Amino acid sequence: MSAPSLSERAAAMGIRFLDQIPDHCLDPDLIAQVPVEWARSHGMLPLRLDGEACVATADIDHVQPQEDLALLIGEDLAAVAAPHDVILQGIERCYFSRDNSPDDFLRDLEGVGDGTVAVVQGGNDLLAEAEKAPVTRLINLILLEAVKREASDIHFEPFESRLRVRYRIDGNLYEQASPPKHLEDALVSRLKVMGRMDIAERRLPQDGMARVHVGEREIDVRISTVPVAEGERVVLRLLDQQATLLPLGSLGMSPAVLDGVAGLLAAPHGMIVVSGPTGAGKTTTLYAALGQLDSSRRNIMTIEEPIEYQLPDIGQIQVKPKIGLTFAQGLRHILRQDPDIVLVGETRDRETADIAVRASLTGHLVFTTLHTNDAPGTVSRLVDMGVEPYLLASCLRGAMAQRLVRRLCPHCRREGVATADAVAELGDALAAVVTGKPLWEPVGCAHCLEGYSGRMGVFELVQINAALRDAIRRGSSGLGELKQLAVAAGMRPLVADTVDRMLEGETSLEEALNVAAA
């Protein structure tokens, strides 16, 4: 006879059983005195069920740890049975939801002396704060708050009388509580220790990488320091793998663009280019595209600077210019690895462009990125780099430009009407379509930041047809003619795609005008 299950044992002992722990049962105040390491190691989580203080545990037979926890909290705790993995998930959610922003901690630091704060190599779990030096705790709280607010970057900016901290959220920088100026050197040194950088070198820029955890969630941190007049400026780029490895269908593409991209991914060979400014989400789009491909039947390799996220079943090479491993050099060696599909993180020079083009002409499907304002501008940029027009006409399959626009908060957005004056900058054709139509405006509430919550992609895709290929071959890199041919081939411009999202109530006129002005 098999052993009774946890639910059966709980029923026999008259203990309530939970197969899931709802969010409303989690009480951050109840776990304020309980170190997260203790909760994890004992597999116990204090919570409130129907107003009653309880402790969820999978080990219902051992009473002593439950009594120790009740003594620590100062309340009687009723036992509740739950699977061990469910309890661990509840622990991560509960500790992550605590209101432990750096502001309160900074107020407590006002009396910390003269800056002789020890820099220690603490653990890398942001939820575990106990027994850490003040500077380490402060850095952890700043990082944790940035992760909670879905910031992409953290800026530490020294000035003569203060140290400014700013988060980049949805593309904009927002100032946070400032640490005391006397902690500046210790904070910078701690960040350098995290990134395995030289803490004694303050005259030269440095780059480093660190990895921190929020429970089981991994966050990669790129650390960059540069010397400035008042000290060292430090910028952290937060790379959350869970947040960025998205399926292609969740990026916000219109059905027409999504179908076009699917058609390009089915091509046996050729070059596909994604363009846009820094921070437009190009890497996210390319990773999503690679995720659509069958890596079990094809050899997929990438060369990147840096490798932002580890992709399963895909060979990724990190560019290292200091030792001669450039994009061009790495791409040469990739082509000796019998690849089917190659991702070149960025095409920056003629040598890389030439190798990528020739690789696409010899049976490889090549993805790459460029910094151009629109999709037709891809042709001009590659020709300016020195790629022969006849080669480009033969290999280029498609080009897509993209931007990120802020998404309106659904809780507080306000309906308005588009006036002719307000939409004039969209251009005559779009202004005529939009005038008089309902549109939504940002307001601002407790759920958002200045009326916006998150960002979404807007796209324009041009698939190279016979007319475009002939124009490229003739050397017609003029943007006017290429844009006309691209629109005739079915390309919907970026600003038009943004206006579609605006009319659907997903973004605002302000964001559409920003795209139109780019």
Secondary structure as UniProt FT lines:
FT   HELIX           6..13
FT   STRAND          16..17
FT   HELIX           23..25
FT   TURN            28..33
FT   HELIX           36..42
FT   STRAND          44..49
FT   TURN            50..51
FT   STRAND          52..57
FT   TURN            60..61
FT   HELIX           64..73
FT   STRAND          78..81
FT   HELIX           84..96
FT   HELIX           102..108
FT   HELIX           109..111
FT   TURN            126..127
FT   TURN            130..131
FT   HELIX           134..148
FT   TURN            149..150
FT   STRAND          153..158
FT   STRAND          163..169
FT   TURN            170..171
FT   STRAND          172..175
FT   HELIX           181..183
FT   HELIX           184..194
FT   TURN            195..196
FT   TURN            199..200
FT   STRAND          206..214
FT   TURN            215..216
FT   STRAND          217..228
FT   TURN            229..230
FT   STRAND          231..240
FT   HELIX           241..244
FT   HELIX           248..250
FT   HELIX           255..265
FT   STRAND          270..275
FT   TURN            278..279
FT   HELIX           282..291
FT   TURN            295..297
FT   STRAND          300..304
FT   TURN            312..313
FT   STRAND          315..318
FT   HELIX           321..323
FT   HELIX           327..334
FT   HELIX           335..337
FT   STRAND          341..344
FT   HELIX           350..361
FT   TURN            362..363
FT   STRAND          365..370
FT   HELIX           377..385
FT   HELIX           389..395
FT   STRAND          396..408
FT   TURN            410..412
FT   STRAND          414..417
FT   TURN            420..423
FT   HELIX           424..426
FT   HELIX           428..434
FT   TURN            435..436
FT   STRAND          438..441
FT   TURN            446..447
FT   TURN            450..451
FT   STRAND          452..463
FT   HELIX           466..473
FT   TURN            474..475
FT   HELIX           479..488
FT   TURN            489..490
FT   HELIX           494..503
FT   TURN            504..505
FT   HELIX           509..517
//
